[in-house]
């Protein structure tokens, strides 16, 4: 190991030399002293890459040998991921319960062991919130998965746990993708905070400088994970350069310059998947939900392309983005969001779009109102001193899907008589089952806080369609039945309630809607986001 550490020093020296070469890069047509200097350094870098390759594999082989010998002697192994599956399981089985809990924490202890062949896939759900993804996968799609969510909101975690979903209440950036309990994770689902990109916010995240920082960190993540491509390292090897050895804290460091730290959390969409790929090699796909402005705002164009580019550079088969509207899937309120999918070994062949339009669910139908009403969204907003009227807000017709639910929706009321809606109603409008346990943590009733939880979630009906799109599952019959039971039961007409349980209604709806099987497609239709096999990158200046 002492000899290996000397080789590790060579890797660090190699990256310093490559960094020097990069600083001298100039456009090829510039035939001057600078171009000559650049060319000489590029040529010299081949030998540097070869040295780094040799050093990296020397270090890795030494670490594996030490780990295997220590395990065979019954000694402590610092990195159990250097053992093969059988050796690893045997080593873990020999630990005490307390040692296993310490090793696994904060993840489930059973995740330390290799899964059974027919076990549900293991998924990490980052920025998991109150459970929109979980609700869609489990209660709408009916897909068995072994999923653990991470969120730093105590209220969101309490809500999700009350609904029966697993949560780790922590900051995503405080957890390590290389954790030994994540060895068998095959998918990452994430919904980074969108407030700084959302049309309802101040849009600070869409400033050109902010997007440039996020784009750069996405590129740094790929290099740190070991996915910078090298055509010829001088030793006959073509492929990837070794990881730089930088920690994820060092990779994320430039994000500190952002006006709002939440903007930078979108980089986790690349950091976690590529870290899992480099460390454990078992990840298969990634799904992300983000503000619609990620695809609508020109300032975000290069971030989208950077995400695509790094997945393709790391050998992934497919990466694509689409705009999806929840009301198109039967939800009673609008929620237009950007969704991403990246897959290592295949492409989606089940369309996420309905084969036929869903019946429109109006706000009035969701609330059990008669037709002809309007909803006032001014609520308890402050008064504008210049106009004397409430700040923002307005009205929308209840005979159509409601406007997007926001954190101030607790103040929405029927314009005619001031009748307000409760949290269960707002949750159902977004697509959650009635009685979903929206939970406040802290003093008071948390009326606004619970409303914000609802506003921040992924719509379960869209979650079901998007995950089915990735997994290749039929989703329309289940989703249509779910929407039918969610909203039809709330109709004031007695015939919709008489003698029928929710389960019976849902089963009947599945039978009726069986003809709506999702059509299979081998590529997205034009206009719905095309994959880019050769993503365009932002031109760089000589200084960059």
Secondary structure, 3 states (H helix, E strand, C coil): CHHHHHHHHHHHHHHHHHHHHHHCCCCCCCCCHHHHHHHHHHHHHHHHHHHHHHHHHHHHHHHHHHHHHHHHCCCCCCCHHHCCHHHHHHHHHCCCHHHHHHHHCCCCHHHHCCCCCCCCCEEEEECCCCCHHHHHHHHHHCCCCEEEEEECCHHHHHHHHHCCCCEEECCHHHCCCCCHHHCCEEEEEECCCCCCCCCCCCCHHHCHHHHHHHHHHHHHHHHHHCCCEECCCCCCCCEECCCCCCCHHHHHHHHHHCCCHHHHHHHHHHHHHHHHHHHCCCCCEEEEEEECHHHHCHHHHHHHHHHHHHHHHCCCCEEEEEEEEHHHHCCCECCEEEEEEEECCCCCCECCCCCCCCCCCCHHHHHCCCCCCEEECCCCCCECCCCCCECCCCEEECCCCECCCCCCHHHCEECCCCCECCHHHHHHHHCCCCCCCCCCCCCCCCHHHHHHHHHCCCCHHHHHHHHHHHHCCCCHHHHHHHHHHHHHHHCCCHHHCCCCCHHHHHHHHHHHHHHCCCCECCCCCCCCCCCCCCCCCCCCCCCC
